[in-house]
Amino acid sequence: MKKLLSLFLAIASLSLTLMFTGCTEVDESTIPWSRPKDWEGGVPGMGGTSR
C-alpha cells in the first residue's frame, strides 16, 4: 500500500509539473517566418515585381 501511494504521488507531481511548464506562448511578431516574403506565393514566370 505504501508503494502504491508513493507511485500515485510521483505520477501526480509529474503531471502537475508538466501541466504548468509544458507550453508557453510565443510572440509571433518575433518569429522571422511569421509573414511570407514578397517572392513567396507567386506563380513562377508569371510576372510579379521586377527588380
Backbone as CSV, one residue per row, in Angstrom:
resi,resn,N_x,N_y,N_z,CA_x,CA_y,CA_z,C_x,C_y,C_z
1,MET,0.825,-1.195,0.000,0.000,0.000,0.000,0.866,1.256,0.000
2,LYS,1.996,1.209,0.717,2.875,2.368,0.783,3.515,2.648,-0.586
3,LYS,3.850,1.582,-1.321,4.432,1.761,-2.655,3.407,2.347,-3.622
4,LEU,2.161,1.922,-3.486,1.105,2.434,-4.345,0.880,3.925,-4.103
5,LEU,0.895,4.339,-2.855,0.724,5.746,-2.520,1.889,6.582,-3.039
6,SER,3.101,6.088,-2.900,4.260,6.841,-3.391,4.265,6.904,-4.915
7,LEU,3.807,5.851,-5.570,3.710,5.867,-7.028,2.658,6.882,-7.473
8,PHE,1.527,6.906,-6.792,0.476,7.871,-7.113,0.971,9.300,-6.913
9,LEU,1.675,9.560,-5.830,2.195,10.906,-5.581,3.236,11.309,-6.631
10,ALA,4.048,10.361,-7.050,5.047,10.662,-8.073,4.379,11.004,-9.402
11,ILE,3.371,10.227,-9.775,2.662,10.496,-11.035,1.906,11.817,-10.955
12,ALA,1.291,12.095,-9.826,0.554,13.347,-9.656,1.499,14.547,-9.723
13,SER,2.641,14.459,-9.074,3.572,15.591,-9.106,4.163,15.786,-10.498
14,LEU,4.432,14.698,-11.205,4.932,14.805,-12.571,3.874,15.421,-13.484
15,SER,2.637,15.026,-13.307,1.551,15.579,-14.124,1.378,17.069,-13.869
16,LEU,1.427,17.477,-12.624,1.298,18.899,-12.307,2.468,19.699,-12.861
17,THR,3.654,19.139,-12.783,4.829,19.824,-13.323,4.691,20.023,-14.825
18,LEU,4.263,18.977,-15.525,4.101,19.096,-16.971,2.957,20.031,-17.339
19,MET,1.936,20.066,-16.517,0.792,20.929,-16.794,1.178,22.403,-16.713
20,PHE,2.007,22.752,-15.760,2.343,24.163,-15.560,3.562,24.623,-16.351
21,THR,4.365,23.698,-16.857,5.562,24.105,-17.588,5.588,23.618,-19.019
22,GLY,4.563,22.956,-19.486,4.593,22.320,-20.795,4.541,23.269,-21.965
23,CYS,3.712,24.270,-21.926,3.514,25.133,-23.085,3.705,26.595,-22.698
24,THR,4.263,27.334,-23.621,4.392,28.772,-23.434,3.895,29.460,-24.684
25,GLU,3.451,30.683,-24.550,3.018,31.450,-25.705,4.221,32.142,-26.321
26,VAL,4.236,32.173,-27.636,5.325,32.808,-28.370,4.751,34.011,-29.100
27,ASP,5.430,35.136,-28.990,5.019,36.323,-29.720,5.362,36.111,-31.192
28,GLU,4.345,35.983,-32.041,4.574,35.635,-33.435,5.278,36.731,-34.220
29,SER,5.256,37.946,-33.728,5.925,39.012,-34.466,7.446,38.881,-34.375
30,THR,7.960,38.133,-33.411,9.400,37.961,-33.297,9.907,36.787,-34.116
31,ILE,9.005,35.950,-34.635,9.421,34.817,-35.448,9.636,35.323,-36.878
32,PRO,10.794,35.075,-37.465,11.072,35.647,-38.776,10.188,35.076,-39.886
33,TRP,9.608,33.902,-39.698,8.798,33.301,-40.744,7.296,33.523,-40.495
34,SER,6.946,34.525,-39.702,5.536,34.764,-39.414,4.796,35.345,-40.611
35,ARG,5.495,36.014,-41.508,4.865,36.589,-42.703,5.641,36.126,-43.932
36,PRO,4.929,35.835,-45.013,5.646,35.401,-46.221,6.436,36.552,-46.835
37,LYS,7.517,36.215,-47.455,8.327,37.217,-48.156,7.647,37.608,-49.456
38,ASP,8.105,38.703,-50.071,7.456,39.186,-51.279,7.646,38.242,-52.463
39,TRP,8.660,37.396,-52.435,8.895,36.485,-53.537,8.185,35.145,-53.353
40,GLU,7.526,34.935,-52.228,6.840,33.672,-51.983,5.384,33.746,-52.427
41,GLY,4.850,32.638,-52.880,3.435,32.526,-53.155,3.004,32.850,-54.565
42,GLY,3.886,33.335,-55.392,3.501,33.656,-56.766,3.760,32.490,-57.696
43,VAL,3.202,32.574,-58.888,3.439,31.551,-59.910,4.732,31.910,-60.617
44,PRO,5.671,30.993,-60.724,6.949,31.291,-61.377,6.772,31.658,-62.853
45,GLY,7.424,32.702,-63.288,7.385,33.116,-64.672,6.127,33.865,-65.077
46,MET,5.290,34.214,-64.157,4.029,34.903,-64.482,4.065,36.348,-63.997
47,GLY,5.095,37.049,-64.327,5.160,38.456,-63.961,5.658,38.635,-62.539
48,GLY,4.938,39.410,-61.779,5.394,39.719,-60.431,6.125,41.032,-60.440
49,THR,6.820,41.307,-59.388,7.553,42.572,-59.318,8.909,42.401,-59.972
50,SER,9.279,43.330,-60.845,10.592,43.279,-61.477,11.565,44.088,-60.639
51,ARG,12.782,43.628,-60.613,13.795,44.298,-59.777,14.926,44.788,-60.606
